[in-house]
């Protein structure tokens, strides 16, 4: 994850999310890191700004807010996951 500017626990979370479908909520990442939600908000905005993720509100699901979906193929290739069809 270093080529993308991610290190430590943040890189660990991104890898974990990618290995488990590439979808997560900010609350999940906040819980994993044990930090303030604004720190996670900045990290999500960085992922979106890099063009490797999008944040969206799932239709018909109430109470979870927005979800973040990692779709950048270079990240999955760096993790050795190759090219998957549904991202």
N, C-alpha and C positions, 0 to 999 in steps of 0.2 A: 504494500500500500504506500510505501515511501515515494514512488514516482508520482503519486497523486497528491502528496503533501499530507498524508495521514500517518500518524504514529501512535504508539502506545495503545491505551484502552479504546480510543476512538477507532483506530484501525482494526482492533480486535472486534469491536461491535459491527463495523461495516462488513467484515469478513463473515461473522456469524450470521448477520442478516442475509447476506448473499447465499450462504450455504443452506438457508432455510426459506427459500422462496423470494428473497429480495424485498420483502414488504415489512414495514414496522411502523409503530406510532412513536411520536415524540415522548410519550409517557414511558414506553418501554425502554427507550434509550436513556432517559433521565434516571430511571430505576437502576439500570445496568451500571451507569457511571456513578450514581450517587451524588449528583451535582444539581445545581440550579437549572431550572427549565430554560432560562435565557441562553445559557451556554450551549445547550442542545439545539435551540432555535438557530443560533449562529452557525452551528455545524451543519444543520439541515440546509440552511440558505447557501452555504458553501458548496454542498453536494449539488444542489439545484443549479447554482451558478457555474459549476464545472460542466454542466450538461450531462451528468451521469445519473440524475435522479429527477423525479417529479413528485410534487406533493399534491394530493387531491382529496376531495371529500367523497367518500363512497356513497352512492345513492342508496337510499332506503335503510341505512344503518345509522341509528341514533346513539349518541352517548360516547363515541370514541373520537370525535373530531376528525382531523385529517390523517391520512396515511401517507407515508413516504415510500415510493417504489424505486429501487435502484435498477436501472436498465442499461447502464453504460457497459457495452461489451468489453472495452479494455480492462475494466475492473474484474470482470468474471474471468477473462483470459489470464490476468495476473495471478488470480487465485487458483488457476489450473482447472477451472470449470468448463472451459471451452465455450463453444457457441451453442446456446440452448434456444430452442424455438420460441418459447413464450416468456418474454421479458417485457 
